[in-house]
Amino acid sequence: MLAKEHIDFFTNLLGKNFSTQPHYLQAYSYDSTRLSFLPDAVIFPKDEAEISKIMSYCNQHKIPVIPRGAGSGMSGGALAFKGGIILALEKYFNKILEIDSKNMLVCVQPGLRNKELQNALEELNLFYPPDPASMEFSTIGGNVAENAGGMKAAKYGTTKDYVLALRAVLPNGKIIRVGKKTIKDVAGYNLAGILIASEGTLGIITEITLKVLSKPKFSCSLIASFADFKDAMNAVYESMSSGISPVAMEFLDQLTLQAVKNKIKDNNELALFFDANALLVCELDSMYEDSLMMQAKALEIIFKNNACLQTKISHTKQESDLIWSIRRNASQATTCYGVKKLNEDITVPRSNLKALLDGIYTIGQKYGFDIPCFGHAGDGNVHVNVMLKNDDQKTLDQGHSAIKEIFQLAINLEGTLSGEHGIGISKAEFMSLAFNQAELDLMRSIKKAFDPNNILNPHKMGL
């Protein structure tokens, strides 16, 4: 609960852009985790100067501030976990400030939606590769805060590979610019890199400079089914080391395939591909059509050499969309296995994918849970879905025990707790599995250097 003096300050500074009305608090109390924590207020700053004044005041009075974009996060990173003020950026910080085609970069505000940037660039035959599943509504600021990836990460990498510079307001209200518009910059510490994936705990990003690429003129999709998941993974390893560079290399396991089969009952053209234990869905692109077809044929040969059952190369956009409809329906389809889903996004080196999946299925058998898995085989990122048939406390506790074992398995296989969704509050308790005490202490030291009063997005990432 904010004291009257604080309410008066924010009202005088922001007017109607400050609210403690219940419907505002409720609207900004949750994200895609479906967890809900009511903030004390919601504010909509109009410019960087207002953010600076807000942070200076909040730092002085030790009022927690939680920056927020679209609220599409999967780990609770934009929730007012223990109260505080939601600083919403989507209303006024949502513009493209510059598209510089000579230097192949753009400058945008953090509240700009990923898809809006993609659409603007497409008109100029440019593109920004990071394409998270939430791209229709997630913001670029949120993508930077979480180091978002997407299906194109196999070839093009993640958000961190495109951030050149950032402007940010520190918790004490001071404004910094880190990074440059130049491709090369080795002057000083990489402070932009520290802000990327910091989940809004170190500074409030107000401006983002990104490099962009020329949009390839041609693309096609491939699908291949396998009787044995290990054959599919061997095909992934060989494909990724062949020099072909698939844009995307996605996989679905047998449980996921059966769920999608039941959901897409009228998809007769691809019916043969559902009777398998593993499926790979791939995308290729090129500036030249002949080169594209050569890559596709070479990839098809690799699949056949690894005992695939069926393959198909798309020749039209309609065929490509049909192939990708299988992958796009994976998450929703798996809900058929239970009343509640505990979904995580662990990542391991590609070479350890087979061991990871074997271990996950063993854990599922131990607890009696179906655990359908799918995701980004090209970069080792697996979406694990622990399906609970009941939502009673005993079953929930068993589900969380299974998740903890899966996290430990990923760490043992040289992996990480999250490839895309971040840590937030949902994975904070598991940070000690992935980092030793010296590493955690160093992170806490960095947090304290930026935010000595711990007012900016506190209680996140276990820091």
N, C-alpha and C positions, 0 to 999 in steps of 0.2 A: 504494500500500500504506500503510495507516494504521499509525502507530507504536503500540506497546503502551499507552503512556500515554493515547493518544487513545481506543483501544478500551476501556480501563478507564473513562474518563470517560463515554463514551456508554452503556456497560453499566450503570454506577451510576445514571445519570440516567434511562434509558429501559427498562432490563430487557429483556424479551422483544421490545420494540418497536425494538430495534437488532439488525441481523443482518449478518453477513459470509458466511453460508452460500451455497455456489455456486448452489443453485436459486433463491434470492432474487435474487442478482446477475444471473443469466441472465434471470429474468422481467422485471427492470427495466432491461435493457440495450438495448431496442429500442423503436421507435414505428412509426407507419404508413409511414414511409419504408423500413422493412425494413433500415435501417442498424443496426449493433449495436456498442455500446461498453460493456464491463463497468465498472460503478461499483466503488468500493472498499467501499461499505457501503450499506445501505438502512435508513432510519429512518422511524418512524411516530409523530410527535409527537401527544400527546393534546390539548394546548391551546396557546393563544397564549403562555403563560408558558414552556412548554417550548421553543417555537420561539425565543423571545427568548434563553434560556440557550444553546441550540444555536448560534445565530448569533453571539452574543458570544464563545463559545469558538472557533468556527471562524474568526472574524475575527482573534482574537488569534493563532491558530496558522496562519493562512493556508491553511485547508482549504477547497477548493471545495465549494459546495453547489448542487445542481440541484433546484429545486422541480418537482413533477410531479403532474398530475391523473390522467387516464385513460390517458395515453400515446397519444392518438389523433392527435397532430399530424402534419402532412405535411412538415415542414421540419427535423426533428431538434432542435427547440427544447428538448426535455426529456431529452436524452441526455447522459450523462457523457462528453463528447467526449474529454477527456484525464484521465479519472479523477475522483474526488471522491465525495461522498455524495449519493445520491438522497433527497430529503425528500418522502415520499409523503403526500399530503393526503386521499386517497380513503377511508381507513379510519375516521378520527375526525372530519374536518371535512366532513361530508356532510349537514348538517341545514338545514331551513328554520327560521329563528329567529323570523320574524314575517311575517304577511300583514296589511297595514294597508289595508283596503278603503276607509276614509274618505279616506286620502291617496293611494290608488292606488299603493302601493309594497310591496315585499317586502324582507326582509333575510335573506340566506342565507350559508352557508359555502361556501368555494371548491370543495370536493370533491363538492358536490351535482351530480348529473347533470342536464343540460338537460331531458331528457324527464320526469324526476321532478318538476321545477318546473312544467313544462307541465301535467302531469296534476293536480297539486294546485290550480293556478289554474283549470283548466277546471271543477272542481266548484263554483267560486264565480262562474262566468261571466266570468272574467278571463283574460287571456293575455299572455304575454311573447313579442313577435314574433321576435327572432333565432332562426332555426331551421337551424343548419348541418346538412349532410348527416350529420354524426356525432352528431346530437342524442340518439340512443338511448343513447350511452355517453360522449360528451364531457362534461366538467364545466364548470360556470359559471366557475370560476376560470380554467380553460384558455381558455374563450371570451373572458374579459376580457383575458387575457394576449396573445391573438392578435387581438383585436377581431373576433370571428367575425361572419359575416353569415348568408347563407342565401338561400333562394328568395324570402322575403318582403321582402328588402332594397329591392326596387324601390319599394315603397310605404312601408315602415315603417323603413327604415334598418338600421344595424348595431348591435353591442353598445354602442359609445360613445354612442349616442343614448339609452341607457336607464340608464347608470350615474350615480347621484346621489352616492354616497359609498363610500369604501373604508377599511378598517382594514388596516394592513400592518406587518410587522416588517422593519426596515431591516437591512442587512448587519452593522451594529455591535450589533444586538440591541435597539435602541430601537424603540418602538411609536408609530406615527402614525395619526391619523384625518384623512383628506382628503375634502373635500366635505361636504355637508349633506343632510338629508332634504328640504330646501326645493327647489322648482322653480327659484327665482331665488337666485343667490349670486355676487356679484362682489367678494367680500372676498379679496384676495390672489391669488397665482398659482393656476392650475388644476392643482394637483398630482395630482388624480385623473386628469386627462387625460394627464399624463405617464406614469402607471403603466399606463394602458390601452395595449395593443399593445406593451408593453415586453418581452414574452416572458420574464418572470421574471428580468430582469437588474438590476432596481432595488430590488425589495422582494418579500417573500413576503406575498401577499394572504391575509388571514385572515377577512375579513368583507366582504360586498358588499351595498350597498343599491341596488335597481333600481326604476325606475318601471314600472308595468304598465298595461295598457289594458283597457277593456271588450271582451269577445269579441263580434265581429259575429255576428248571428243567422243570416245567410244567406250562402251562397257558391255559386259555380259555376265551372266550368272551360270553356275554349275551346281549340280546336285549329285551326290553319290551315296549309295547305301551299302552297308557292310553287315555281314553275319556276326562278326566279332569286333567288339569295341577296340581291341588291341590293334587289329588291322587298320581301323580308321585312324588311330593315333600314329601308327607308323606312316600312313599316307600323309598326315599333317607334317611330321618331322621331315620327310623327304621333300614335300612340296615347299616348305619354308626355307630349305637349304639349297633349292634347285636353281635359284636366280630368277624365278618367275615373279615373286613378290605379289601374292594375292592381296587385294584391298581388304577383303574380309575372309576369314576362315572360321565358320561357326559350326558347332556340333550340337546334336541332340542325342540323348541316350535312349534306350529301349522304352523305359517308362514314359519319358516325355513324348516319344513318337506315338505310343499307343494313345496317350491323352489327346494329342493333336489329331490323330486319326478319327477319334470319336467326335471331335469338335468340327472337323472339316469333312463331313460325310459325303458331300457332293463333289469332292475334288478327284474325279475319276482319272484325269490325265496323269496324276502322280500316284495313283493307288499302289503301284508296285513298290514304291519307295517306302511305304509304311511297314511292310512286312520285313523288318530288319531289326538288328540290335543296336545299330548306330547309324547316324546320318551326318554327312558333311554338306554344308551349304556355303558356297564360295562366290566371291565377286572379283572380277578382273577389270582393269581399265587401261587405256592407252590413248595416245594421240593419233595412232595409226591403226586402221581396221585390220590390215594384214597382220601386224604384230599382235593384236588382240587375239585373233583366231589361232595364231601359232602358239601363244601362251595357253589358250584354252585346250587345244589338242594335247599339248605337252602335259598339262595338269591331268587330263583324262587318262593318259597313258600311265602316269604315276598311280592314279587310283586303281586302274586295272591291274597293275603290277602288285598291288597290295590287296588283292582278292576282293575287290568291290563287287557287289551283286548287280547294280544298275547304275548307269550314269546318264546325265542329260545336260546338254549345253543350250542355253537360251539363245534365240535368234531375233527375238522381238522384245519390246518392253513388256508386253502382256505376259509372255512366257517367263520373263524375269520376275515380274510381280507375283506370278503364281508360285514360283519356286520360293520366294522370300516370304510368302504368306505362311508357310510352314513354320519358319523361325519366328515370325512376328506373333504367332498365336501360342507360342510355347508357354509363356508365363501364365497366361490366363487359363490355358487348357489344363495345367497341372492341378488346378483347384479341385478337380474331380477326385483326388486321392485323400481328401480330408476336409475338415471344417475350418482348420486354421493352418496357415503356412508360416514357417520360420525360414525366411530366405536370406542367404548371405552370399557374398561375392569374393570368395577367396581366390588367390592367385599363386601359382607355382611356376617354376621354369617348365617350358613345354615338355622337356624330357621326362618330367616327373608326373605328367598327367595320368598315365596308366596307373601308377602306384596310388595316386590321389583318389581316383575313382574307385579302385578296388577297396581302399581303406574306407571310403564313405559308405559303400554298399555293406561292408562288414559291420560298420557302426549301425546302419539301418537295421540289419538283421538282429543285432544285439538288443536293440530297444523295440523292435517290432514296428518300425516306421518305414513307409515308402519314402525314398529320397530321390525323386527325379532330378536329373542334372542336365544343364545345357549351358551354352555360353560361347566364349571366344577362344576356341582352340588355338588360333593363330598367335595369341599372346598369353596363353596359359590361364586365362581368367574364367573361373567356373562359377555359375550361379547355382547354388546348392539350395534345395527346397525341402526342408524337413516337414513332412505333412502329418498333422495331428488329427486323429479321428475323433477326438474329444477335446473340449477346451476347459476341462476341470483342472484344478491346481496340480494334481499329481501328474497328469499327462504333460502339462506345461513345464513342470520341473524336469521331467524326463527329456522333454524336447530341448531345454536349455543345456542339460547335461550332454546330450548328443552334439549340440552346436559347439560346446566347449571342446569336446573330443575332436571334432572336425577341425577347429582352429588349431589345436595342438598338432594334429596330423599335418596340416598345411605348413606350419612352422618347421616341423621335423623334416619336411621335404623341401626346405630352403625357400619357402613361400612367405606370404604375408596375409594379414587379417582382412585386407580389403584392396581390391583393384580399382574400384570406381565409387562405391557408395560412401566411403569415409568412415570415421570412427564415431564422431558425435557423442551421444550418450549411450547408444545401444551397444557399442563395442568397447566402451571405456574400461570396463572391468577386466578386459582381456589383454590390455596393453602390456602387462607384465609377462605374458606368454611370448610376445614378439620382441621385447626389448629388455636388456639387463638394467640394473639399477643405475649404472653410470650413464647409460644412454637416456633413461628417463629423467635423471637429474639434469642432464644437459638441456633437454627440451624444456624443462621447467625453468631453467636459468634464462633461456631465450624468451620464454613467455614473460618472465619477471622483468627482463630488460626492456621489452616493449610496453609492458602493462604492469607496473609495480603494484598497483592497487587492485589488480585482478577484476576489473569491471567489464572488460570486453569479452562477450560470449563465454562467461565463466562456466566451470564444471563440464567442459567438453574435452574429449580426447584423453581423459584421465589425467589432465594437467592441473 
